[in-house]
């Protein structure tokens, strides 16, 4: 049974959203159902027709990533409702940091309730291995939606981004920052709705990345990270504004800003300059759409939209956007040396520093007594 979405609740001050929010979006009228390929694995597997904890009838494995295997199942205690069951890989389950990441996603998901956010189902009395249960969605992620058709029509891109604003705005109202917005975390559903997914990195606003994030390296996806994430700066709602701005840029131009073969080089470029103006990559864009996306992609958080409500307001009414000339003030990224992305340079600098220190120490020890 496929669950139809309820009528979404808009952000404060926003106009009501249609029951089928993507009905007028051309690229979403015939959404394919795409499941990731599941390669054979040495991981212990839930078998088709196995009943988990006397409640969930496993039907098939539908995806596996670096964190977990995801299964389609039926909830026998709820009239056979289709659900997705996410089981962490053994390496994740046995790692304190990885397991905390997995449990954190469920805790965050159960706190949220919005038609544009993935719905989590509470399960009491779990036995054996840990797992979490969510609604089962039919459709495909935004990165797989007609990639050959990129860039999308301007109206379609603005509408999709506006709906994501509503869902993420709900997270912000409850004190949660997503921190990993990207097309593969946006599901476009066949019932012409969408869901923001993957809350494993979500957190309250914070002044620095957590110790857990620094130790595990799990703190975002380089191509979609805000400059303050790259530089380990304060994180708040405007961090998600930047991530969603990158998604909008990609939908409008067909490429992410700061395109580079090395994703970390791309990440560091955004701390040292601005992206190429969207209308240079897609001359058919309106100046207003360009203004919106560049406003979201300002390097300094204080220069961006203050939150999702303001971002969504411009997306809904682009003709009324106040033009500030962002496109005329863009500066190409300056060359920055990053020790994280250039270990050879880092090693050389450390080596020369050590040599200089020992030479200085040699002369001090040799000539200091005679100087006295």
N, C-alpha and C positions, 0 to 999 in steps of 0.2 A: 504494500500500500504506500503510495507516495503522498506525503503530507503537503497540502497546499499551505502557502504562507498566509498569515493573517495580515490585515491592513497595517502597514508600518506606522509607527508613531514618529512624527517629524521632530526635528530639533526645535528648541524654543523659538517661536517667532516664524517658523517655516510654514509654507503652505502644505496642506495635506497631500500625501503621496498616493497615487492610484493603486488599486488592489493588485494589478499586474504592472509593476513599475517599469519593466523593460519592454512592454508591449509595443511601444512606438520606437524602439531602438532597432534599426534595420539589421544589424549584425547579430542580434539576439533572437530573431524570429524562428530560427531553425537550429537550435543548439544541439550539437552531437553529444552523446553520452560516451565519455572517454574515461577509461580506467587504465592506470599505469600497468605496464607489464610486470609480472611477478616472476623473477628468475628463481630457479631452484636454490635452496639454501640449506646449510647444515643446522640452522636454527630450529628448535622444537616448534612444530606447527600445530595449529588447531585444524582438525580434519573436517571436511564437509560432512554434514549430518551429525557432527558431535554437538552435544548439548552442554553449554558452559554454565556451571553453577545451577543446573536445573532450570534455567530460564532462557538462555540465548541459543537458538539453533543456528549453528554456523553453516553458511551456504558456500562461501568461496573467499579466498584471499584476493583482494583487489589491488593492493599496492604495498610496496615496501620501500622505505627510504633508509637513511643512515641512523634513524632513531627507533623505528617501530615497523611492525607489519599491521596492515589494516584489513579487516575482514568485513564482508557483508553478512548480516545475520538477521534473524527474526526474533522479536521479543515475544516469547510464548505467553508471558504474563500480561500482555497488552494487545491481544487480538492479532498476533503475528505482525505487529508493526515492524517495518524494516528499520534497522539501525546499523551504524558502523561501529566496530569494536577495534580499538587501537591497543596493541600489545607491544610493550617495549622489547627491543632486542636484548639478548642476554647481557651483552657488554654494557648496555645502558642501564639495565636493571641492577647489575652488580657494581656499577660506579656510583659513589655517593652523589657526585655532581650531576651525572646524567639522570639518575633516578629522581633527584630533587627537581630537575627541569621537567620531567614527565609529570610528577605529582602537582607541580606548580600550574601546569596547563589546565588540569582538571579543576583545581581550586578556583582559578580565575574564571574558567568557562561556566561554572555553576553559579557564579555571582552575577552573570550577565543575562539579560533577557530582551532581545530586540530582533525583529524579523530579518534584519540584514546581518546578524551575527550567528555563527554556527551554534546550534542548540545542543547543550550537554544534558544527559539524563543521569540523575543520581542513582547509584546502585548500592544497596546495603548488603552486608554479609558476603563480600567477595571472598572466594576461596582460591588457594593456589597462587598462581602468578598474578601480578597486578595488571589491570587494564582499565581503560576508560570507554564510555559509551556516548555516542553522539547520534544526532539524526543522520539518516542516510540520504545523500543528495545525488540526484541524477543530473548530469550536465558535464561541464568541463571547466577547468581553470582558465582565468583570463589570458594567460600566456599561450594557451592552446586554442583560443577562440579565433578562428580565421587569421592565423599569422600572416598568410599571403596577402590579406586585404589591408595590412597596415600601410600607411596610417589610416585610422578609422575616420569616418565622417565627423566633422567637428561637433555637430549636435549630439552624435552618439557618444563621443568621448566625454563631453561635458556632462551628459546625463548619467553615464556610468559612474563617473568620479563623484558627482553630487550624491548619488545613493550610498557610495562608500563613505562619504562624509557623514551621512546620517548614522550609519552603524558605528563608526569610530567615535563620533561625537557622543554616543551613548556610553561608550567605554570611558571617555574623558569625564563625563558627568558623574561617574562612579569611581573616579580617582585612579583609572587604569590607563597607562600608555601602552600602545601595541608594540612599537619599536621594531617591527619587522614587516612593514607593509610592502608587498611586491605582488606582481600579477599571479604568481603561482599560489598565493595565499588568498586569492579572490575566486570564489566559485560562481560561475554563471549557470543558473539552473534552467532546466527545460520547462519549468512552470513559469518562466519569465520573471524570476526573482534573482537575487544574488545573496551571497554570504561572505563575510570576512571570516577567515579561519586562522588557525595556528596561534594560540595564545601562550605558547611556551616561553616567549621572551617578554611577555607583557609584565609591567611593573607599575608601581606608583612613581610619580615624578621623583627624581633623585639628583643630587648634586654631582655624583660621579657614578660610573659603572660599578656594579657590585663586585665584591671579591670573587664571588662565584663566576661572574662573567669573565673577569680577567684571567682566572685560573683555567677555565675551560675553553676560552676563545669564542664562546657562544654569546654574541651580542648584536648580531645583525647580518645583513647581506650586503657586501661592499658596494655593489652598484646602486643600491637604494638607501644607503645610510646618509643621515644628515651630517654636516661638517662637525657638529659638536659630538656626535657619536664617534667619528674617526679620531677626534682629539681628546676623547674621554672627558668631555665637558658636561655641564648640567643638562638633564633630560626633562622635557615637559611636553605639553600638547603640541607645541610648535615643531617638535621633532617629528611627530606623525604628519604634520602639515607638509614638511619637506618630503618625506617618503611618498606621500600621496601626490605631491607635485611631480616627483620623478615618474610615477605611473602615468600621470596625465601627459607629461612631456613625451613619453614613449608612445602613448596612444595617438598623439597628434602628429608625431614626426616619424615614427617607425623605429626609433633608436633611443637608447638611454643617453642622458647627458654625460659628457666626459667619456665617450666610448673609447675603450682601450683594451688591448689584448690581455693585460694584467689587471684583474679586478681591483687589486689593492692600489695600483697606480691610479686607476680611475677614482678610487675613494679619496686619495690624497689630493688629487687635482681640485676637487670641490672645496678644499680648504684654502686654496691659493688663487682662485679665479672664478669666473662665471662660465656657464654653458654657452654654446652657440645659440644665437637667437632662433627660436622655433620657425619663424617665417623664412629664414634662410634655407632651412631643410624642407619646408612645406610652404611655398609661396601662396598657396590657396587659403591659408589660415587668416582669420580676421585679426586686426590689431588688438581687439578686446581679448580674444582667446590667448594671444601671446602675452598680453599684460597679466592675465590671471596666472598663467603657469610660471612666469618669471617672478611674480609677487610671492608665490609659494616657495620658490627656489632661492630666495635671498640667503646669502651666506650667514648673516647675523640673525639669530632668532627674532630679535626685536623688530626687524624689518619685514618679517613675514606676516601672514594672517595671524591674528592672536589665537585663533581656534577654528574648529571645524564649522561653527555656525557662520562666521564671516566668510569663510572659503565657500561654503555651500550657497550663500546668498548671491555671490558673484557668478557662480556656476549656473544658477537658475535664471539669472537676468543679465547675461553678458553685455547686452546693448547699453546698460546703465553703468558699466564699469568706469570708474574714474581713471583716466589715462595719466600716467606719471612719467612715461618715457623710459621705463626700465631698459628697453631694448637698445636705446641709444647710449647707455652708460655701461654696457657690459665690457669687462676686462678679461682677456684670455688668461688662463692659469699661468702663474709664474713658476719657474722651475724650483722645486723644493727637494732637498735631500731627505729621504725618509730612511732612518736606520732600520726600521721594521721591514721595509720592502727592498732594501739594498744591503744585504748582509755582508757582501764583499767589501763595500765601502766602510761599513761599520767595523769590520775586522781590521782593515788597514788603519783606520783612525785610532782604534784602540792599540794596535801594534806600535804605531809611531808615537803615541802618547806614552806607552810604557818605555820605549827606548829613550825618549827625551827625559823621562823621569829618572831613569838609572844613570844617564850621562850627567844630569844635574847633581844627583846624589854623589856620584864619583868625585866631581870637582869640589863639592862642599866638604866631603870627608878628607880630601887630599890637601886642600889649601886653607881650610878653616883654622887649624892649629897655628900655621905660620902667620896667618893674618892677625892672630891675637898676640 
